[in-house]
Amino acid sequence: MRFLTVLFCNFYQYSQLIRIGTGPTTTNVNEPLIVVNHLGQAVYYEILQLTVFCKMNVRLFPFDSHECTQRYTSYTYDGKELRLHPKLDSSAAEYVAVQNGVWFLKNFKVKEIVEYYLCCPNPYVEIHVTLFIQRESSFYMFNIGIPTLFLSLITLSVFYLHPESGERISLSVSNVLALVIFQQLLAASMPPTGDHTPIIGE
């Protein structure tokens, strides 16, 4: 099998795919080469760094899990001119995910969707990529869960002291101050959202 290397600027370029629900995009501008084999198949690997915005339900923070769906399509060419096909499936999740200690990729699904619009007779092909991610909770357990348990035990120990004991008042005041400081630290570590209040923050 023979290969031919062609500059990207001399090759037919399809329209840029619309990435729905994403933020800034970083691409590999230093990779201008396309490999073409003897069958006429052209291969071009484009490395992208996408910022994806997902709606989160942090009710079970820090044991929450989320689903993030991205849609890839082209609004310049319809399905008759440009056909998109998913290349990966969920079995490749362990190979495409890089662990960062904050989120864990449990699984992902890639699905091909054919959409029809009122403006155009031909269909448009969309690739839907759904990521199933879960938060790594070990950090929050040591920094939030264990201190919460100790503060709860200290609060309960106040009721076992004698009502006329001076240590009971000082312990209660110290516990209130500790709870206020801990609440500030807890609010700073939780994701800012107004739709759902985490149970641990109530």
C-alpha positions as CSV (number, residue, x, y, z in Angstrom):
1,M,0.0,0.0,0.0
2,R,1.4,3.4,-1.0
3,F,0.7,6.7,0.7
4,L,0.9,10.2,-0.6
5,T,1.3,13.3,1.7
6,V,-0.6,16.4,0.6
7,L,-0.6,19.8,2.2
8,F,-3.8,20.7,3.9
9,C,-4.1,24.0,2.1
10,N,-4.0,22.2,-1.3
11,F,-6.8,19.8,-0.3
12,Y,-10.5,20.1,-0.5
13,Q,-11.7,21.4,2.8
14,Y,-15.2,20.8,4.1
15,S,-17.0,23.3,6.2
16,Q,-16.1,23.7,9.8
17,L,-18.3,21.5,12.0
18,I,-20.6,23.4,14.4
19,R,-20.0,22.2,17.9
20,I,-23.2,22.9,19.8
21,G,-22.9,23.6,23.5
22,T,-19.1,24.3,23.5
23,G,-16.9,27.2,24.4
24,P,-13.5,28.2,23.1
25,T,-11.8,25.7,20.7
26,T,-8.1,25.1,20.3
27,T,-7.0,23.2,17.2
28,N,-3.6,21.9,15.9
29,V,-2.6,24.6,13.5
30,N,0.9,23.0,13.2
31,E,-0.4,19.8,11.5
32,P,-1.0,20.8,7.9
33,L,-0.4,17.4,6.2
34,I,-3.0,14.9,4.9
35,V,-2.2,11.3,4.1
36,V,-3.8,9.8,1.0
37,N,-3.6,6.1,0.1
38,H,-3.9,4.3,-3.3
39,L,-7.7,3.9,-2.8
40,G,-8.2,7.7,-2.7
41,Q,-8.9,7.7,1.1
42,A,-7.7,10.8,2.8
43,V,-6.8,10.7,6.5
44,Y,-6.4,13.9,8.5
45,Y,-6.1,13.9,12.3
46,E,-7.3,17.1,13.9
47,I,-6.5,17.5,17.6
48,L,-9.1,19.7,19.3
49,Q,-9.4,21.0,22.8
50,L,-13.0,21.8,23.5
51,T,-14.7,23.5,26.4
52,V,-18.1,21.9,27.0
53,F,-20.8,23.5,29.1
54,C,-23.0,21.0,30.9
55,K,-26.0,21.5,33.2
56,M,-25.2,20.0,36.6
57,N,-27.3,18.6,39.4
58,V,-25.2,18.8,42.5
59,R,-27.9,17.6,44.9
60,L,-25.7,14.5,45.8
61,F,-22.4,16.5,45.9
62,P,-19.7,15.2,46.3
63,F,-21.1,11.8,45.0
64,D,-22.8,13.3,42.0
65,S,-22.6,12.1,38.4
66,H,-23.6,13.9,35.2
67,E,-24.4,13.4,31.5
68,C,-22.9,15.8,29.0
69,T,-24.1,15.7,25.4
70,Q,-22.2,17.3,22.5
71,R,-23.6,17.6,19.0
72,Y,-21.4,17.7,15.9
73,T,-22.8,18.7,12.5
74,S,-22.4,20.8,9.5
75,Y,-24.8,23.5,8.4
76,T,-23.1,24.1,5.1
77,Y,-23.5,20.7,3.6
78,D,-26.5,18.4,4.0
79,G,-26.4,14.6,4.4
80,K,-26.2,14.0,0.6
81,E,-23.0,16.0,0.3
82,L,-21.3,15.3,3.6
83,R,-21.9,12.1,5.6
84,L,-20.7,11.9,9.2
85,H,-20.0,8.6,10.8
86,P,-19.0,7.9,14.4
87,K,-15.6,6.2,14.7
88,L,-15.5,5.2,18.4
89,D,-17.9,3.3,20.6
90,S,-18.2,3.0,24.4
91,S,-15.7,0.1,24.5
92,A,-12.9,2.7,23.9
93,A,-13.7,4.8,27.0
94,E,-10.6,3.6,28.9
95,Y,-8.4,4.5,26.0
96,V,-9.7,8.0,25.2
97,A,-10.1,9.3,28.8
98,V,-7.2,10.9,30.8
99,Q,-7.7,10.7,34.5
100,N,-7.3,14.1,36.2
101,G,-8.2,13.3,39.8
102,V,-11.4,15.4,39.7
103,W,-13.7,13.6,37.3
104,F,-13.9,9.9,36.3
105,L,-15.3,9.0,32.8
106,K,-17.6,6.0,33.5
107,N,-18.8,5.6,29.9
108,F,-19.7,7.4,26.8
109,K,-22.1,6.9,23.9
110,V,-21.7,7.9,20.3
111,K,-24.9,8.0,18.2
112,E,-25.7,9.1,14.6
113,I,-28.8,11.2,14.2
114,V,-30.5,12.2,10.9
115,E,-32.4,15.4,11.2
116,Y,-34.9,17.0,8.7
117,Y,-35.5,20.7,8.7
118,L,-38.4,22.7,7.1
119,C,-35.9,24.8,5.0
120,C,-34.3,22.0,3.2
121,P,-35.4,18.8,1.5
122,N,-32.3,16.8,2.2
123,P,-31.4,15.5,5.7
124,Y,-28.6,16.7,7.9
125,V,-26.5,14.2,9.9
126,E,-25.5,14.9,13.5
127,I,-23.2,13.0,15.7
128,H,-24.2,13.0,19.4
129,V,-21.5,12.2,21.9
130,T,-22.8,11.7,25.5
131,L,-20.2,11.6,28.3
132,F,-21.1,9.9,31.6
133,I,-18.8,11.4,34.2
134,Q,-18.6,11.0,38.0
135,R,-16.9,13.2,40.6
136,E,-13.9,11.7,42.5
137,S,-15.2,12.0,46.1
138,S,-12.1,10.9,48.1
139,F,-10.7,14.5,48.4
140,Y,-14.1,15.8,49.6
141,M,-14.5,12.9,52.1
142,F,-11.2,13.7,53.8
143,N,-11.7,17.5,53.7
144,I,-15.5,17.8,54.2
145,G,-16.9,14.4,55.3
146,I,-14.6,13.7,58.3
147,P,-14.7,17.3,59.7
148,T,-18.5,17.3,59.4
149,L,-18.6,14.0,61.5
150,F,-16.3,15.4,64.2
151,L,-18.3,18.7,64.4
152,S,-21.5,16.7,64.8
153,L,-20.0,14.6,67.6
154,I,-18.8,17.7,69.4
155,T,-22.2,19.2,69.1
156,L,-23.8,16.1,70.6
157,S,-21.2,16.0,73.4
158,V,-22.5,19.4,74.6
159,F,-25.8,17.9,75.8
160,Y,-23.9,15.4,78.0
161,L,-22.3,18.2,80.1
162,H,-23.9,19.6,83.2
163,P,-26.2,22.6,82.5
164,E,-24.3,24.7,85.1
165,S,-20.9,23.8,83.8
166,G,-18.8,26.6,82.4
167,E,-17.1,24.3,79.9
168,R,-20.5,23.7,78.3
169,I,-20.8,27.4,77.3
170,S,-17.3,27.7,76.1
171,L,-17.6,24.5,74.1
172,S,-20.9,25.6,72.6
173,V,-19.4,29.0,71.5
174,S,-16.3,27.3,70.0
175,N,-18.5,24.8,68.2
176,V,-20.6,27.6,66.7
177,L,-17.4,29.5,65.5
178,A,-16.1,26.2,64.0
179,L,-19.4,25.6,62.2
180,V,-19.3,29.2,60.7
181,I,-15.8,28.8,59.4
182,F,-16.5,25.3,58.1
183,Q,-19.6,26.6,56.3
184,Q,-17.5,29.2,54.5
185,L,-15.0,26.6,53.4
186,L,-17.8,24.3,52.3
187,A,-19.5,27.0,50.3
188,A,-16.2,27.8,48.5
189,S,-15.6,24.2,47.5
190,M,-19.1,23.5,46.2
191,P,-19.9,24.3,42.5
192,P,-21.9,27.6,42.1
193,T,-25.4,26.7,41.0
194,G,-28.8,27.9,42.1
195,D,-31.0,25.1,40.6
196,H,-30.1,22.4,43.2
197,T,-28.8,22.8,46.8
198,P,-26.4,20.1,47.9
199,I,-27.6,18.0,50.8
200,I,-24.3,18.4,52.6
201,G,-24.7,22.2,52.6
202,E,-28.2,22.2,54.1
